[in-house]
Amino acid sequence: MAKIDTSDITKMLSHIPGWSEGELAEYKLQDTSKAYLHVPIFRACVDRIASSMRQIPVYTNGTRNYTMGERAENAWPYPTPLQEILYKATINYLLFGAAYILKVRGQRFRRVQNLMVLNSTTMRVEYAGMDELGNPIRRYIQSVNGATYTFENDDIIFVRSYHPADDIGPGIPPGFTALNPAQTLHYLTLFPAKFFEGGVVGKTFVLMPPGTQHKETTRIQTMLNRTITGIKNAFGVEVFEGRGEIDIRTLTPAPKDLAMTEVQHIAHQQVLQAFGIPEDVFGQSQANRATAETHHRGYWNDTVRPIAVMFEDALQDGNLDRVNSLRFAFEELPAFQADEAERANSLYVLVKAGIPLPTAVQALGYDLPGNPELPEYPPYMLQSQLMLDMATESQPTREAADRGSENTSNRQRFNDNTDLRKWRRKSVKRFKSGKSAACPFESDEINEHVTDYITGGLARVESEEDIHLLFDAAEQWSDY
């Protein structure tokens, strides 16, 4: 007859049931690749960041590459699409702390013919000395299906995360930090599955009356196991000799009696924090729209962008034969459009206040492809400034004095010109209604040069104040 072992009871009453050492130990997540396979939120985080990487527009040699979902001509000069390289390399970086991009060379001239992302689980890094600048020289060894391949430092584009105790090999990936909470989520998923697989019955003790024969307890235990459960270790039945009548007790709590929701929420948040993803990105937050948009921009700026910058620098410095320049155009992403509109307005205000255009561009952090030579002021602003200078600096001459009466009549005619005021009101009204301020306007009283100036200026105005400034300048210019 089986005897009660107090150590077993201690295990069952601990925070992790004793039976987890048996069956659940088989489901322990040994590494990040297992977590990627078995924990949904873990995989969702990795896939979301990797998918975000291939949505970033990239300019190669000054020409824009197509992104996911676009059908434009691809400027990337190698057979494997850049977006595919970024996607696979990012997954390796997030799971294993390093990405290895092999430069596939031609047999004869050793020129780079293509790029290929190697699986990080097959790679090993060795220290091979230092170059003249003090940078480590690495040697990469790949083991695949019993075969070993060795690549020199210049054969691999190596992108690694930081490691506090290793400056040569892979770093500590976000996936490693998220592994423990992912393990918790994995167990929380297994427990209800095993509970229902076991017939919705927990660990059961059957206490038999004293003197019950061993073969009788064995028969009852076999019958109950076959009837109630199919998993002996997890939700099985144990029969012991008791002190009186048969007493059946269930010790393993039901899922509803456990604080599984709270534990799951905490573990879920820890996985998101490890990868740097706000809950709003997955639509799981109750935040309002403004807060959600702020968090979404923060995700792109604080999580995706630092990873993209590492890949941008690595590819730029990768000595690729067909790539002279490579730039990630973050400003073209929808999440950054609001920020770009605000920055463009700041640029307009600075230049209008008298700050030279190159200085304003530099102050606002613009990175213009090709470093074009910018004028001190945009042409349309130069024209406006010229007209204001003409209005303020012009002095009457003897010839002008001789024609004083004619000039006076002209100024009076324009100052009293109702057509200019009508055009101004019409433009302001259209702008307030959401339409373009540029509108056709016919007048025999307005000089054709003034008409051209107003028409061109209205096509560029961005506020009601701009419209009034434009017509004020036109009225001053019209006097001349």
C-alpha positions as CSV (number, residue, x, y, z in Angstrom):
1,M,0.0,0.0,0.0
2,A,1.4,3.4,-0.9
3,K,2.4,5.7,1.9
4,I,2.1,9.5,1.9
5,D,5.4,11.1,1.2
6,T,5.5,14.6,2.9
7,S,8.0,15.8,0.3
8,D,5.4,15.2,-2.4
9,I,2.9,17.3,-0.5
10,T,5.4,20.0,0.0
11,K,6.0,20.1,-3.8
12,M,2.3,20.2,-4.5
13,L,1.8,23.1,-2.1
14,S,4.7,25.1,-3.5
15,H,4.2,27.9,-6.1
16,I,5.3,25.5,-8.8
17,P,3.6,22.1,-8.6
18,G,5.8,19.1,-8.1
19,W,4.5,17.4,-11.2
20,S,6.0,20.3,-13.3
21,E,9.4,18.8,-12.7
22,G,8.2,15.9,-14.8
23,E,5.9,16.8,-17.5
24,L,6.3,20.6,-17.8
25,A,10.0,20.2,-17.7
26,E,9.7,18.8,-21.2
27,Y,8.1,22.1,-22.3
28,K,10.8,24.4,-20.9
29,L,11.9,27.1,-23.3
30,Q,15.6,26.4,-23.7
31,D,16.3,29.4,-25.9
32,T,14.8,32.3,-27.8
33,S,14.0,30.2,-30.9
34,K,11.8,28.0,-28.8
35,A,10.0,31.0,-27.4
36,Y,9.5,32.3,-31.0
37,L,7.9,29.0,-31.9
38,H,5.6,28.6,-28.8
39,V,4.7,32.0,-27.3
40,P,2.4,34.1,-29.5
41,I,3.2,37.5,-28.0
42,F,6.9,36.8,-28.2
43,R,6.6,36.0,-31.9
44,A,4.3,38.9,-32.5
45,C,6.9,41.3,-31.1
46,V,9.7,39.9,-33.2
47,D,7.7,39.9,-36.4
48,R,6.3,43.4,-35.8
49,I,9.8,44.9,-35.5
50,A,11.1,42.9,-38.4
51,S,8.1,43.9,-40.6
52,S,8.5,47.5,-39.6
53,M,12.2,47.4,-40.8
54,R,11.2,46.5,-44.3
55,Q,8.6,49.2,-44.5
56,I,11.2,52.0,-44.3
57,P,11.9,53.6,-47.6
58,V,15.6,53.3,-48.5
59,Y,17.5,55.3,-51.1
60,T,20.4,53.5,-52.8
61,N,22.8,55.6,-54.8
62,G,20.3,58.4,-54.6
63,T,17.4,56.4,-56.0
64,R,14.5,55.2,-53.9
65,N,13.9,51.5,-53.4
66,Y,10.4,50.0,-53.4
67,T,9.1,49.1,-50.0
68,M,6.6,46.3,-49.0
69,G,3.4,46.7,-51.0
70,E,4.8,49.1,-53.6
71,R,5.4,48.3,-57.3
72,A,8.0,50.9,-58.2
73,E,11.3,50.1,-59.9
74,N,13.8,48.7,-57.4
75,A,17.1,50.6,-57.2
76,W,18.8,47.9,-55.0
77,P,21.6,46.4,-57.2
78,Y,21.6,42.8,-55.9
79,P,19.3,39.9,-56.6
80,T,18.1,39.4,-53.1
81,P,15.7,42.3,-52.3
82,L,17.0,44.6,-49.6
83,Q,13.6,44.4,-47.7
84,E,14.1,40.6,-47.4
85,I,17.6,41.0,-46.1
86,L,16.5,43.5,-43.5
87,Y,13.6,41.3,-42.4
88,K,15.6,38.2,-41.9
89,A,18.6,40.0,-40.4
90,T,16.4,41.8,-37.9
91,I,14.8,38.5,-36.7
92,N,18.3,37.1,-36.1
93,Y,19.4,40.3,-34.3
94,L,16.3,40.2,-32.0
95,L,16.6,36.5,-31.2
96,F,20.3,35.9,-31.0
97,G,21.9,39.3,-30.6
98,A,23.7,39.4,-33.9
99,A,23.0,39.3,-37.7
100,Y,25.4,37.8,-40.2
101,I,25.1,39.0,-43.8
102,L,27.4,37.1,-46.1
103,K,28.8,38.9,-49.1
104,V,28.5,36.4,-51.9
105,R,31.5,37.0,-54.2
106,G,32.2,36.0,-57.8
107,Q,34.8,33.2,-58.4
108,R,37.0,35.2,-60.7
109,F,37.1,38.8,-59.8
110,R,35.8,38.4,-56.2
111,R,33.3,41.2,-56.6
112,V,30.2,41.1,-54.4
113,Q,27.4,39.5,-56.5
114,N,24.7,39.2,-53.8
115,L,24.0,39.3,-50.1
116,M,22.7,36.4,-48.0
117,V,21.6,36.4,-44.4
118,L,23.1,33.4,-42.5
119,N,21.2,31.7,-39.6
120,S,22.8,32.9,-36.4
121,T,22.4,29.5,-34.7
122,T,24.9,28.1,-37.1
123,M,27.5,30.8,-36.5
124,R,30.5,31.1,-34.1
125,V,32.8,34.2,-33.8
126,E,36.5,34.1,-33.1
127,Y,38.9,36.9,-32.3
128,A,41.6,37.3,-35.0
129,G,43.5,40.3,-33.8
130,M,43.1,44.1,-34.2
131,D,43.6,46.4,-37.2
132,E,45.7,49.5,-37.3
133,L,42.8,51.6,-36.0
134,G,42.2,49.4,-33.0
135,N,39.1,47.6,-34.2
136,P,38.8,43.9,-33.6
137,I,39.3,41.5,-36.5
138,R,36.8,38.6,-36.4
139,R,36.7,35.2,-38.0
140,Y,33.3,33.6,-38.6
141,I,32.8,29.8,-38.5
142,Q,29.6,28.3,-39.8
143,S,28.6,24.7,-39.0
144,V,25.8,23.3,-41.2
145,N,24.8,19.6,-41.6
146,G,28.2,18.5,-40.4
147,A,30.1,20.8,-42.8
148,T,32.2,23.7,-41.6
149,Y,32.8,27.0,-43.4
150,T,35.2,29.8,-42.4
151,F,34.7,33.4,-43.4
152,E,37.1,36.2,-42.9
153,N,36.4,39.6,-41.5
154,D,35.6,41.3,-44.8
155,D,33.2,38.5,-45.9
156,I,30.6,39.2,-43.3
157,I,28.6,42.3,-42.5
158,F,28.2,41.9,-38.8
159,V,25.5,43.7,-36.8
160,R,25.5,43.0,-33.1
161,S,23.8,44.2,-29.9
162,Y,25.7,45.2,-26.8
163,H,27.1,42.6,-24.5
164,P,28.4,43.8,-21.1
165,A,31.0,41.0,-20.9
166,D,31.9,40.4,-24.6
167,D,33.1,42.8,-27.3
168,I,33.7,40.2,-30.0
169,G,30.8,37.9,-30.4
170,P,27.0,38.3,-30.3
171,G,25.4,40.7,-27.8
172,I,22.5,40.2,-25.5
173,P,19.3,40.2,-27.6
174,P,15.9,41.6,-26.5
175,G,14.6,38.1,-26.9
176,F,16.9,36.8,-24.2
177,T,15.6,39.5,-21.8
178,A,12.0,38.5,-22.7
179,L,12.6,34.7,-22.2
180,N,11.6,34.4,-18.6
181,P,8.2,36.1,-18.9
182,A,7.7,34.2,-22.1
183,Q,8.3,31.0,-20.1
184,T,5.7,32.1,-17.7
185,L,3.2,32.7,-20.5
186,H,4.0,29.3,-22.0
187,Y,3.3,27.5,-18.7
188,L,0.1,29.5,-18.2
189,T,-1.0,28.2,-21.6
190,L,-0.1,24.6,-20.8
191,F,-1.8,24.5,-17.5
192,P,-5.4,25.0,-18.7
193,A,-4.7,22.7,-21.7
194,K,-3.6,19.9,-19.4
195,F,-6.4,20.6,-17.0
196,F,-9.0,20.1,-19.7
197,E,-7.1,17.2,-21.2
198,G,-7.2,15.6,-17.8
199,G,-11.0,15.7,-17.7
200,V,-11.3,19.0,-15.8
201,V,-10.3,17.2,-12.6
202,G,-7.2,18.2,-10.5
203,K,-4.8,16.0,-8.5
204,T,-7.1,13.7,-6.5
205,F,-6.4,11.7,-3.3
206,V,-8.6,8.8,-2.4
207,L,-8.3,7.8,1.3
208,M,-9.4,4.2,1.8
209,P,-10.6,2.6,5.1
210,P,-7.9,0.9,7.2
211,G,-7.2,-2.7,6.2
212,T,-8.0,-2.3,2.5
213,Q,-6.0,-4.7,0.5
214,H,-3.3,-3.5,-1.8
215,K,-4.8,-5.1,-4.8
216,E,-8.1,-3.4,-4.1
217,T,-6.5,0.0,-3.9
218,T,-4.6,-0.7,-7.1
219,R,-7.8,-1.8,-8.9
220,I,-9.6,1.4,-7.8
221,Q,-6.8,3.6,-8.8
222,T,-6.5,2.0,-12.2
223,M,-10.3,2.3,-12.7
224,L,-10.4,6.0,-11.7
225,N,-7.3,6.9,-13.8
226,R,-8.9,5.3,-16.8
227,T,-12.2,7.0,-16.1
228,I,-11.2,10.5,-14.9
229,T,-7.9,11.3,-16.5
230,G,-5.4,10.4,-19.1
231,I,-2.4,12.1,-17.7
232,K,-1.3,10.3,-14.5
233,N,1.5,12.6,-13.4
234,A,-0.4,15.9,-13.9
235,F,-4.0,15.2,-13.0
236,G,-3.8,11.6,-11.7
237,V,-5.3,9.8,-8.8
238,E,-3.4,8.4,-5.8
239,V,-5.0,5.9,-3.4
240,F,-3.8,5.7,0.2
241,E,-4.9,3.9,3.3
242,G,-7.0,6.3,5.4
243,R,-8.6,6.1,8.9
244,G,-12.2,5.5,8.1
245,E,-14.6,5.6,5.3
246,I,-13.5,6.4,1.7
247,D,-12.5,10.1,1.4
248,I,-11.9,11.7,-2.0
249,R,-10.0,15.0,-2.0
250,T,-8.9,17.2,-5.0
251,L,-5.8,19.2,-4.2
252,T,-4.8,20.7,-7.6
253,P,-6.8,24.0,-7.9
254,A,-8.9,24.7,-10.9
255,P,-7.7,27.5,-13.3
256,K,-10.5,29.8,-12.1
257,D,-9.0,29.6,-8.6
258,L,-5.6,30.8,-9.7
259,A,-4.6,34.4,-10.3
260,M,-3.8,33.5,-13.9
261,T,-5.2,36.7,-15.4
262,E,-3.0,38.9,-13.3
263,V,0.1,36.8,-13.8
264,Q,-0.5,36.7,-17.5
265,H,-0.9,40.4,-17.8
266,I,2.4,41.1,-15.9
267,A,4.3,38.6,-18.0
268,H,2.7,40.0,-21.2
269,Q,3.8,43.5,-20.3
270,Q,7.4,42.3,-19.5
271,V,7.7,40.8,-22.9
272,L,6.5,44.0,-24.6
273,Q,8.9,46.0,-22.4
274,A,11.9,43.8,-23.3
275,F,11.3,44.4,-27.0
276,G,10.4,48.1,-26.5
277,I,6.9,47.9,-27.9
278,P,4.0,49.9,-26.4
279,E,0.7,48.1,-26.0
280,D,-0.9,50.6,-28.3
281,V,1.0,49.2,-31.2
282,F,-1.0,46.0,-30.9
283,G,-4.2,47.8,-30.2
284,Q,-4.5,46.4,-26.7
285,S,-4.5,49.6,-24.8
286,Q,-7.5,51.7,-23.7
287,A,-5.6,55.0,-24.3
288,N,-7.2,57.7,-26.4
289,R,-6.3,58.4,-29.9
290,A,-3.8,61.2,-29.2
291,T,-1.9,59.1,-26.7
292,A,-1.9,56.0,-29.0
293,E,-0.5,58.1,-31.8
294,T,2.2,59.4,-29.5
295,H,3.1,55.9,-28.4
296,H,3.1,54.7,-32.0
297,R,5.5,57.4,-33.1
298,G,7.6,56.6,-30.0
299,Y,7.7,52.9,-31.2
300,W,9.1,54.0,-34.6
301,N,11.5,56.5,-33.2
302,D,12.8,54.7,-30.0
303,T,12.6,51.0,-31.1
304,V,12.7,50.7,-34.8
305,R,14.9,53.6,-35.7
306,P,18.0,52.7,-33.5
307,I,18.0,49.2,-35.1
308,A,17.6,50.6,-38.6
309,V,20.5,53.0,-38.0
310,M,22.8,50.1,-37.1
311,F,21.9,48.3,-40.3
312,E,22.2,51.5,-42.3
313,D,25.7,52.1,-41.0
314,A,26.7,48.5,-41.4
315,L,25.6,48.3,-45.0
316,Q,27.1,51.8,-45.8
317,D,30.4,50.6,-44.4
318,G,30.2,47.1,-45.9
319,N,32.4,47.8,-48.9
320,L,29.7,46.8,-51.3
321,D,30.9,47.2,-54.9
322,R,27.5,48.4,-56.3
323,V,26.4,50.6,-53.4
324,N,27.9,54.1,-53.2
325,S,25.4,55.6,-50.8
326,L,22.5,54.2,-48.7
327,R,20.0,56.2,-46.6
328,F,16.9,55.2,-44.7
329,A,14.2,57.8,-45.3
330,F,12.4,57.8,-41.9
331,E,10.8,61.1,-42.7
332,E,8.7,59.5,-45.4
333,L,7.0,57.1,-43.0
334,P,3.4,58.0,-42.1
335,A,4.2,58.0,-38.4
336,F,6.7,60.8,-39.0
337,Q,4.6,62.9,-41.4
338,A,3.1,65.1,-38.6
339,D,6.6,65.8,-37.2
340,E,7.8,66.6,-40.7
341,A,4.9,69.0,-41.2
342,E,5.7,70.7,-38.0
343,R,9.4,70.9,-38.8
344,A,8.6,72.3,-42.3
345,N,6.5,75.0,-40.7
346,S,9.4,75.8,-38.3
347,L,11.7,76.1,-41.3
348,Y,9.3,78.6,-43.0
349,V,9.1,80.7,-39.8
350,L,12.9,80.8,-39.4
351,V,13.5,81.8,-43.0
352,K,10.7,84.4,-43.0
353,A,12.3,85.8,-39.8
354,G,15.5,86.4,-41.6
355,I,17.5,83.3,-40.9
356,P,19.4,82.2,-44.0
357,L,18.0,79.0,-45.5
358,P,21.2,76.8,-45.1
359,T,21.5,77.9,-41.4
360,A,17.8,77.1,-40.7
361,V,18.1,73.7,-42.5
362,Q,21.1,72.8,-40.3
363,A,19.4,74.0,-37.1
364,L,16.4,71.8,-37.8
365,G,18.5,68.7,-38.5
366,Y,17.6,68.2,-42.1
367,D,19.7,65.5,-43.9
368,L,19.4,66.4,-47.6
369,P,20.5,63.7,-50.0
370,G,23.6,64.8,-52.1
371,N,24.2,67.9,-49.9
372,P,22.8,70.4,-52.5
373,E,23.9,74.0,-52.4
374,L,21.0,76.0,-51.0
375,P,20.3,79.7,-51.7
376,E,20.3,82.1,-48.9
377,Y,16.6,82.5,-49.3
378,P,14.0,80.8,-51.5
379,P,13.3,82.6,-54.8
380,Y,9.7,83.6,-53.9
381,M,10.9,85.1,-50.6
382,L,13.6,87.0,-52.4
383,Q,11.0,88.5,-54.8
384,S,8.9,89.6,-51.8
385,Q,11.8,91.1,-50.1
386,L,12.8,93.0,-53.2
387,M,9.4,94.5,-53.5
388,L,9.4,95.6,-49.9
389,D,12.8,97.1,-50.3
390,M,11.6,99.0,-53.4
391,A,8.7,100.3,-51.3
392,T,10.8,101.4,-48.3
393,E,14.0,102.5,-49.9
394,S,12.8,104.4,-53.1
395,Q,13.5,108.2,-52.9
396,P,11.8,110.7,-55.1
397,T,13.9,112.1,-58.0
398,R,13.6,115.2,-60.0
399,E,12.1,113.2,-62.9
400,A,9.6,111.6,-60.5
401,A,8.8,115.0,-59.1
402,D,8.0,116.2,-62.6
403,R,5.5,113.4,-62.9
404,G,4.2,113.8,-59.4
405,S,0.6,114.3,-60.3
406,E,0.6,111.1,-62.4
407,N,2.2,109.0,-59.7
408,T,-0.2,110.4,-57.1
409,S,-3.2,109.5,-59.3
410,N,-1.8,105.9,-59.8
411,R,-1.3,105.4,-56.1
412,Q,-4.7,106.7,-55.4
413,R,-6.2,104.4,-58.0
414,F,-4.5,101.3,-56.5
415,N,-5.2,102.3,-52.9
416,D,-8.8,102.6,-53.8
417,N,-8.7,99.5,-55.9
418,T,-11.6,97.4,-54.9
419,D,-10.5,94.5,-57.1
420,L,-7.4,93.8,-54.9
421,R,-9.6,93.7,-51.8
422,K,-12.2,91.5,-53.5
423,W,-9.4,89.1,-54.6
424,R,-8.0,89.1,-51.0
425,R,-11.4,88.3,-49.5
426,K,-12.1,85.6,-52.0
427,S,-8.7,83.9,-51.4
428,V,-9.2,84.0,-47.6
429,K,-12.7,82.6,-47.9
430,R,-11.5,79.7,-50.0
431,F,-8.6,79.0,-47.7
432,K,-10.9,78.9,-44.6
433,S,-13.2,76.4,-46.4
434,G,-10.3,74.0,-47.0
435,K,-9.7,74.8,-50.6
436,S,-6.6,76.2,-52.3
437,A,-6.2,79.9,-51.9
438,A,-5.1,80.2,-55.5
439,C,-8.2,81.0,-57.5
440,P,-8.7,82.7,-60.9
441,F,-9.5,86.4,-60.8
442,E,-10.0,88.7,-63.7
443,S,-9.5,92.5,-63.4
444,D,-8.8,95.3,-65.8
445,E,-7.5,97.5,-62.9
446,I,-4.7,95.2,-61.6
447,N,-1.3,95.3,-63.4
448,E,-0.5,92.0,-65.1
449,H,2.8,91.8,-63.2
450,V,1.0,92.2,-59.9
451,T,-1.5,89.5,-61.1
452,D,1.3,87.1,-61.9
453,Y,3.0,87.7,-58.5
454,I,-0.3,87.2,-56.5
455,T,-1.2,84.1,-58.5
456,G,2.2,82.5,-57.9
457,G,2.2,83.4,-54.2
458,L,-1.3,82.1,-53.5
459,A,-0.1,78.6,-54.7
460,R,2.4,78.5,-51.9
461,V,0.7,80.1,-48.9
462,E,0.2,77.9,-45.8
463,S,-1.8,80.2,-43.5
464,E,-4.3,83.1,-43.6
465,E,-1.5,85.4,-42.4
466,D,0.5,84.5,-45.5
467,I,-2.4,85.6,-47.7
468,H,-2.6,89.0,-46.0
469,L,1.2,89.5,-46.2
470,L,1.1,88.6,-49.9
471,F,-1.6,91.2,-50.7
472,D,0.1,93.8,-48.5
473,A,3.3,93.4,-50.5
474,A,1.3,93.5,-53.8
475,E,-0.4,96.7,-52.8
476,Q,2.9,98.3,-52.0
477,W,4.5,97.1,-55.2
478,S,1.5,98.2,-57.3
479,D,2.5,101.9,-56.5
480,Y,5.5,101.4,-58.6
